[in-house]
Amino acid sequence: MYIDLERIPVYIQTGLMALPVTALLVAYLRRQGKSAEKLRGCIGTDPLGILISSGTLPVSPESAYAAMAQLTAWAIKHAPRLQTIVVRGHPYHDGGGSAVQELAFVMATAVEYLNEMQTRGISVDDAAVRMRFSFSVGSQFFMEIARLRAARLVWAQIVSAFGGSGDAQKMFIHACTSAWNKTIYDPYVNLLRATTEALAGVMGGANSMQVGAFDQVIRPADEFSRRIARNIHLILQKECNFTRPVDPPGGSWYIEKLTDSVARKAWNLFQDIEAKGGMSRALREGFPQAQVAQTAAKRKANIARRKDIFVGTNMYPNLDEKPLEGRPADHEAIQRMQSVRLAGYRLSVDHACRQAVLETLAGAREDVVEAVGTVACRT
């Protein structure tokens, strides 16, 4: 399948590999005779997101932030429409945290990234516009709308405090339907949850969105479940035209009041983290983890008592239901196949050319992306 990357935006979450992934993508573009200046979307890295998800970073924080700054500096010069920093709230949401906690922890993470980029010579205006914020959207419809709207208020206040411009205060939000509340029991109910969550994301002003497949917690998505997820996008966009209004719930007293309340509570929690020395130090002390664990315990207790209702799971279960068949991936077979492909590639490499490429890259500490793009076009 051919995708015209000059016309179609990308969104690639790369872990800590944003720099080499971008370099390879630029090399691919240049081989097609296309320009990276038209590349748009996000190829982003999120070191603190990886730290909270896995409990460790495979490199030092200094190395991670140096790579983030290098990629951002390259994008400023060569790909002005490309975002290079992702701030993800999913680890906190999927861990059972509340909407307020996810928002506060995302803001604290973003502030740390701004500080680190400033330390490495990138201005607030340049760094802020290259951030994409990624939130999970749950089934509490009005709360999720208010949380996304509150995020823009809080972010504008933060960037303003840094001295950022009006453009830098704008927020690009990516929304994902929640994985936390999806069930293996009566899984087709997940379609209703995903639809409600996607609608909340649209109403809350998300710029881009990922609707998860209804069977994502059971097995890898197949053609049918991917098609249904895509159709939720199309119905909201093409049939309901919900993307046309600027702020559909704006002016609703209830939504405005809830937005203000969420913003204030998130701001107070954000200030607590800043008082502890920032997000990295708070994570080392276990403060966000303890907050999320406490909320998760309350939510589990509410589910056990049916105070929080999950249709098909703790209310109206179908006792005659036949569960969906899982399709576990054969990771060993995939590894064997990739090993054979890699061995064949290594045998086909021109070693003199390979050495020349390595020497070029060794001297390209300031602009690795450009160096890879150049040598890949030559080889």
C-alpha atoms as one frame of an Amber mdcrd trajectory, in Angstrom:
protein
   0.000   0.000   0.000   1.343   3.429  -0.981   0.699   6.413   1.288   1.547
   9.909   0.090   3.277  11.389   3.143   3.183  14.863   1.654  -0.619  14.746
   1.900  -1.418  12.350   4.755  -0.361  13.267   8.322   1.430  10.661  10.422
   1.126   9.834  14.092   3.854   7.484  15.307   4.500   6.805  18.976   8.102
   5.632  18.919   9.026   5.158  22.561  12.576   6.493  22.748  13.295   5.817
  19.062  11.838   8.989  17.542  15.199  10.167  16.193  16.095   7.049  14.143
  12.484   6.488  13.039  12.290  10.057  11.728  15.653   9.660  10.014  14.486
   6.520   8.192  11.199   8.169   7.217  13.066  11.176   5.815  15.326   8.834
   3.855  12.223   7.109   2.447  10.753  10.473   1.420  13.946  11.560  -0.291
  14.171   8.347  -2.261  10.715   9.223  -3.578  11.921  12.702  -4.471   9.738
  14.332  -1.832  10.452  16.979   0.764  10.364  16.657   4.536   9.078  20.241
   4.677   5.617  18.921   3.823   5.738  16.169   6.424   3.106  16.807   9.089
   1.662  15.055  12.080   3.684  13.723  14.985   6.643  11.401  15.450   6.977
  11.789  19.155   8.841  10.600  22.189   7.567  10.568  25.785  10.319   9.550
  28.261   8.255  10.026  31.424   5.377   8.123  29.854   7.726   5.197  29.254
   9.076   5.484  32.789   5.627   5.330  34.419   4.484   2.506  32.103   7.485
   0.201  32.452   9.063   1.405  35.686  12.400   2.170  34.045  14.080   3.975
  31.171  16.506   2.026  28.951  18.698   5.141  28.711  19.489   7.972  31.080
  17.009  10.879  31.241  19.757  13.164  29.950  20.182  11.019  26.812  16.424
  10.857  26.266  16.038  14.625  26.525  19.088  15.236  24.334  17.522  13.112
  21.577  14.200  14.910  22.037  15.910  18.286  21.699  17.924  17.179  18.668
  14.838  15.956  16.844  12.900  19.105  17.769  15.722  21.334  16.533  15.792
  19.392  13.257  12.015  19.772  12.853  12.207  23.532  13.434  14.595  23.787
  10.471  13.428  21.102   8.083   9.882  19.965   8.991   8.043  22.930  10.525
   4.672  21.143  10.532   5.922  18.055  12.364   5.414  17.595  16.100   8.171
  15.763  17.960   7.011  15.526  21.596   4.111  13.432  22.895   2.660  13.880
  26.385   0.515  10.836  27.150  -2.039  10.493  29.902  -2.924   6.863  29.114
  -0.731   5.240  31.791  -2.591   7.155  34.512  -6.038   6.546  33.012  -5.417
   2.859  32.338  -4.050   2.487  35.852  -7.433   3.573  37.211  -6.782   7.273
  37.784  -9.416   9.989  37.606  -9.880  12.606  34.883  -8.441  15.281  37.180
  -5.377  13.167  37.989  -4.673  12.364  34.344  -4.917  16.044  33.417  -2.699
  17.226  36.285   0.001  14.616  35.638   0.007  15.375  31.914   0.453  19.087
  32.625   3.312  18.419  35.055   4.996  16.203  32.450   4.629  18.863  29.775
   6.181  21.484  32.063   9.179  19.230  32.621   9.586  18.818  28.865   9.402
  22.593  28.373  12.079  23.113  31.002  14.330  20.455  29.508  13.984  21.892
  26.011  14.758  25.405  27.276  17.879  24.060  28.975  18.990  22.721  25.586
  18.440  25.966  23.718  14.910  25.514  22.368  12.512  28.330  23.163   9.107
  27.893  24.764   7.386  29.032  21.575   9.248  26.415  19.509   8.828  23.585
  22.016   5.164  24.147  22.896   3.886  24.043  19.314   5.681  20.719  18.778
   3.843  18.975  21.596   0.889  16.677  21.090  -1.176  15.791  24.143  -2.728
  12.334  24.121  -5.610  11.616  26.494  -7.740   8.552  27.110 -11.467   9.290
  26.977 -13.704   7.250  29.261 -17.447   6.713  29.406 -18.308   9.518  31.842
 -19.616  11.605  28.970 -19.859  15.112  30.426 -16.749  14.717  32.587 -14.656
  13.755  29.557 -15.914  16.734  27.558 -15.122  19.044  30.473 -11.670  17.520
  31.004 -10.563  18.106  27.395 -11.896  21.663  27.472 -10.210  22.266  30.844
  -6.917  20.994  29.428  -6.792  23.886  26.981  -7.430  26.401  29.758  -4.712
  25.000  32.010  -2.169  24.660  29.199  -2.735  28.240  28.024  -2.157  29.465
  31.584   1.059  27.442  31.903   2.542  28.574  28.589   1.578  32.165  29.370
   3.492  31.884  32.656   6.537  30.739  30.637   6.193  33.860  28.470   4.905
  31.932  25.464   3.034  33.554  22.600  -0.645  33.160  21.812   0.117  30.517
  19.172   2.256  28.577  21.642  -0.646  28.547  24.101  -2.785  26.551  21.676
  -3.062  22.861  22.439  -3.145  19.935  20.009  -5.134  17.082  21.556  -5.145
  13.471  20.446  -7.899  11.374  22.039  -8.046   7.595  22.415 -11.093   5.666
  23.501 -10.479   4.125  26.909  -8.863   0.714  27.281  -9.542   0.621  31.029
 -13.295   0.056  30.794 -13.346  -2.451  27.923 -14.502  -5.930  28.853 -14.003
  -9.503  27.675 -17.583 -10.273  28.762 -20.381  -9.322  26.376 -17.688  -7.588
  24.282 -20.091  -6.074  21.752 -21.133  -3.632  24.483 -17.639  -2.197  23.957
 -18.989  -0.781  20.680 -21.412   1.393  22.627 -18.711   2.511  25.041 -16.326
   3.396  22.207 -19.045   5.369  20.407 -19.895   7.364  23.538 -16.214   8.032
  24.213 -15.519   9.092  20.639 -18.465  11.489  20.739 -17.146  12.958  23.995
 -13.755  13.424  22.349 -15.339  15.310  19.458 -17.478  17.434  21.774 -14.415
  18.170  23.910 -12.478  19.489  20.915  -9.964  16.718  20.131  -7.885  17.433
  17.018  -7.240  13.784  16.203  -8.648  10.549  17.515  -8.087   6.817  17.735
 -11.170   4.646  18.221 -10.112   1.286  19.616 -11.491  -2.005  18.294 -14.238
  -3.565  20.414 -12.174  -6.760  20.884  -8.869  -5.049  21.671  -8.643  -6.545
  25.184  -9.257 -10.064  23.866  -7.192 -10.425  20.701  -5.480  -8.486  17.912
  -8.088  -6.594  15.925  -9.249  -8.236  12.693 -10.636  -6.653   9.535 -14.190
  -6.583  10.919 -13.388  -4.895  14.254 -11.055  -2.383  12.582 -13.769  -1.548
  10.045 -16.359  -0.971  12.759 -13.955   1.304  14.659 -13.264   3.286  11.496
 -16.982   3.596  10.810 -17.494   5.273  14.184 -15.123   7.971  12.917 -16.996
   8.312   9.657 -20.459   8.473  11.234 -19.431  11.246  13.629 -17.584  13.190
  10.934 -19.543  12.650   7.726 -23.079  11.818   8.820 -23.431  13.786  12.065
 -21.107  16.643  10.995 -19.913  17.056  14.586 -16.540  18.353  13.385 -18.085
  21.533  11.968 -19.041  23.417  15.167 -16.090  25.097  16.880 -17.227  24.280
  20.422 -20.499  22.288  20.407 -21.110  22.289  24.191 -19.915  25.871  24.690
 -22.391  28.012  26.590 -24.019  25.098  28.374 -24.132  26.119  32.044 -23.505
  22.556  33.222 -20.525  21.971  30.906 -18.987  25.379  31.627 -19.330  24.856
  35.380 -17.870  21.353  35.181 -15.003  22.560  32.975 -14.125  25.262  35.500
 -14.264  22.777  38.378 -12.010  20.235  36.610  -9.521  22.945  35.635  -9.272
  24.248  39.207  -8.847  20.808  40.761  -6.262  19.779  38.165  -4.395  23.060
  38.692  -4.221  22.462  42.454  -2.876  18.932  41.970  -0.426  20.200  39.341
   0.863  22.773  41.831   1.341  20.011  44.423   3.610  18.209  41.959   5.555
  21.367  41.177   6.026  21.947  44.913   7.647  18.514  45.099  10.220  19.530
  42.496   8.512  18.504  39.286   7.198  15.350  37.699  10.425  13.338  37.650
  10.977  13.809  41.357   7.302  13.133  42.096   7.531   9.863  40.166  10.672
   8.837  42.038   8.878   9.512  45.319   5.830   7.549  44.131   3.358  10.413
  44.547   1.413  10.015  41.243   1.466   6.241  41.620  -0.050   6.465  45.100
  -2.728   8.899  43.926  -3.746   6.647  41.036  -3.676   3.495  43.179  -5.988
   5.090  45.742  -8.483   6.109  43.066  -8.262   2.727  41.341  -9.046   0.942
  44.617 -12.180   3.072  45.085 -13.306   2.415  41.519 -12.847  -1.345  41.916
 -14.855  -1.268  45.136 -17.632   0.649  43.353 -17.672  -1.926  40.562 -17.806
  -4.787  43.076 -20.820  -3.170  44.769 -22.463  -2.269  41.439 -22.242   1.385
  42.324 -20.483   1.739  38.977 -22.334  -0.232  36.319 -20.711  -2.250  33.523
 -23.515  -3.720  31.444 -22.797  -7.353  30.607 -20.186  -7.625  33.345 -21.534
  -6.672  36.774 -25.076  -5.935  35.626 -27.295  -7.946  33.251 -24.620 -10.559
  32.436 -25.419 -13.052  29.702 -24.879 -16.401  31.418 -25.185 -18.292  28.116
 -22.618 -16.146  26.343 -19.929 -17.847  24.286 -16.707 -15.860  24.654 -14.872
 -14.606  21.590 -12.032 -16.828  20.477  -8.614 -15.370  21.128  -5.910 -15.262
  18.467  -2.592 -14.987  20.296   0.322 -13.851  18.167   3.113 -16.374  17.601
   5.973 -14.147  18.700   8.581 -16.885  18.317   7.612 -17.426  14.676   7.724
 -13.681  14.044  11.184 -13.483  15.607  12.446 -16.394  13.466  11.090 -14.784
  10.298  12.638 -11.413  11.136  15.970 -13.061  11.997  16.075 -14.750   8.577
  15.246 -11.445   6.845  17.918  -9.587   8.830  20.557 -12.243   8.115  19.770
 -12.034   4.407  20.029  -8.266   4.453  23.407  -8.357   6.186  24.773 -10.738
   3.538  23.623  -8.389   0.772  25.222  -5.240   2.251  28.138  -3.625   0.443
  30.628  -3.462   3.322  32.664  -0.628   1.811  29.479   1.429   1.475  28.452
   0.426   4.991  31.745   1.699   6.402  31.378   4.987   4.554  27.893   5.406
   5.973  29.088   4.721   9.530  31.868   7.288   9.159  29.370   9.853   7.892
  27.050   9.195  10.818  29.892   9.303  13.352  30.628  12.888  12.357  26.988
  13.956  12.301  26.328  14.517  15.971  24.529  17.795  15.341  22.088  16.571
  12.677  21.651  12.800  12.632  18.360  12.961  10.711  19.908  14.886   7.833
  22.912  12.561   7.765  20.791   9.415   7.586  18.591  10.935   4.914  21.631
  11.851   2.844  23.492   8.551   3.084  20.332   6.509   2.539  19.777   8.284
  -0.741  23.341   7.470  -1.812  23.241   3.774  -0.904
